Amino acid sequence: MEHIVTVQDAVTAFADWIEPTDAELDAIEQEMPAILADVDLLDAQIITLDRTPTELDARRLRRALARVLAERAALANRTVTVSVPGGAA
């Protein structure tokens, strides 16, 4: 009987005892404003899928896109100033 290692790895990759590290949680926390901005943009896009966009919808899309771009720029500026442990750049 041959074992399919990739399937076994996929099953054990989501085991209960595997938790995100503190560094991963910190990275998620730093990216959270950008993630929420992306969610708002997706919500605005989903609203316009089944109907003709109104002026209010277009304004909502522009504001959501502007917020996404602003949050991504802020995230890029924050990550540039954060030093990497161990001196790696």
C-alpha positions as CSV (number, residue, x, y, z in Angstrom):
1,M,0.0,0.0,0.0
2,E,1.4,3.4,-1.0
3,H,0.9,6.4,1.2
4,I,0.0,9.6,-0.4
5,V,2.2,12.0,1.5
6,T,0.6,15.2,0.1
7,V,-2.8,14.2,1.3
8,Q,-1.4,13.3,4.7
9,D,0.4,16.6,4.9
10,A,-2.8,18.5,3.9
11,V,-4.8,16.7,6.6
12,T,-2.2,17.2,9.4
13,A,-1.6,20.8,8.4
14,F,-4.9,21.8,10.0
15,A,-4.5,19.8,13.2
16,D,-5.7,21.3,16.5
17,W,-2.2,21.7,18.0
18,I,-0.9,23.9,15.2
19,E,-1.5,27.5,16.3
20,P,-0.2,30.8,14.7
21,T,2.9,32.2,16.3
22,D,3.0,35.5,18.0
23,A,4.8,37.0,15.0
24,E,2.1,35.8,12.6
25,L,-0.6,37.2,14.9
26,D,1.3,40.5,15.0
27,A,1.5,40.6,11.2
28,I,-2.2,40.0,10.9
29,E,-2.9,42.7,13.4
30,Q,-0.8,45.2,11.4
31,E,-2.6,44.2,8.2
32,M,-6.1,44.3,9.7
33,P,-6.9,47.9,8.5
34,A,-6.0,46.9,5.0
35,I,-8.0,43.7,5.2
36,L,-11.1,45.6,6.5
37,A,-10.7,48.1,3.7
38,D,-10.6,45.3,1.2
39,V,-13.7,43.8,2.7
40,D,-15.5,47.1,2.4
41,L,-14.5,47.4,-1.2
42,L,-15.8,43.9,-1.9
43,D,-19.1,44.7,-0.2
44,A,-19.5,47.8,-2.4
45,Q,-18.7,45.7,-5.5
46,I,-21.1,43.0,-4.5
47,I,-23.9,45.5,-4.1
48,T,-23.6,46.6,-7.7
49,L,-23.5,43.1,-9.2
50,D,-27.2,42.6,-9.7
51,R,-28.3,46.1,-10.6
52,T,-27.2,49.1,-12.5
53,P,-25.0,51.2,-10.2
54,T,-26.5,54.5,-9.0
55,E,-24.6,57.6,-8.3
56,L,-24.5,56.6,-4.6
57,D,-23.1,53.2,-5.5
58,A,-20.4,54.8,-7.7
59,R,-19.5,57.2,-4.8
60,R,-19.4,54.2,-2.4
61,L,-17.1,52.3,-4.8
62,R,-14.8,55.4,-5.2
63,R,-14.5,55.9,-1.4
64,A,-13.9,52.2,-0.8
65,L,-11.2,52.1,-3.4
66,A,-9.6,55.3,-2.0
67,R,-9.6,53.7,1.4
68,V,-8.0,50.5,0.1
69,L,-5.2,52.5,-1.6
70,A,-4.7,54.6,1.5
71,E,-4.5,51.6,3.8
72,R,-2.1,49.8,1.5
73,A,0.1,52.8,1.3
74,A,0.1,53.2,5.1
75,L,0.8,49.5,5.5
76,A,3.7,49.7,3.1
77,N,5.1,52.7,5.0
78,R,4.7,50.9,8.3
79,T,6.5,47.7,7.1
80,V,9.4,49.7,5.7
81,T,10.1,51.2,9.1
82,V,9.8,47.9,11.0
83,S,13.1,46.2,11.5
84,V,13.5,42.5,10.9
85,P,14.9,40.5,13.9
86,G,18.3,39.0,13.3
87,G,19.5,41.8,11.1
88,A,18.1,40.4,7.9
89,A,16.9,43.0,5.4
